[in-house]
Amino acid sequence: MAATMAAASPVVGLGTSALSSPNKLNLTSGFLRPPMTARNPLRLLVKASVDKFTCFERDWLRRDLNVIGFGLIGWLAPSSIPAINGNSLTGLFFSSIGEELSHFPTGPALTSQFWLWMVCWHLGLFLTLTFGQIGFKGRAEDYF
């Protein structure tokens, strides 16, 4: 039954090739450009080079241990200044770690001061490392 329906299909395009026009009208003019296909500039670049093209450098992080070392020292020094009621941020953070480890199987409560000191200390560390990376690499590559 399916074979008979496909052979005698009243819908144009399902079983016949009635959609293609035998006499195609081709208009040309001096004012119109010839049709062009769109080209991908990245594909042309790949064909021109021997290596594979990537959008990012292979070593995009450009890891340098100097930045990690100087950044850690650069954060430990100011965070160790006793500025919070005679205590330093590093001292408060490390002492809260000791207090929470005293009742080890149980984790810290949500109202514990540990979370405040942990977030503040790590936020400062990551900001120092980020700005250190920007400054160190910017200076090395003559951005400033």
Buried (B, 14 or more C-beta within 10 A) or exposed (E): EEEEEEEEEEEEEEEBEEEEEEEEEEEEEEEEEEEEEEEEEEEEEBEEEEEEEEEEEEEEEEEBEEBEEBBBEBBBEEBEEEEEEEEBBBBBBEBBBEEBEEEEEEEBEEEBBBBEBBEBBEEBBEEBBEEBBEBBEEEEEEEE
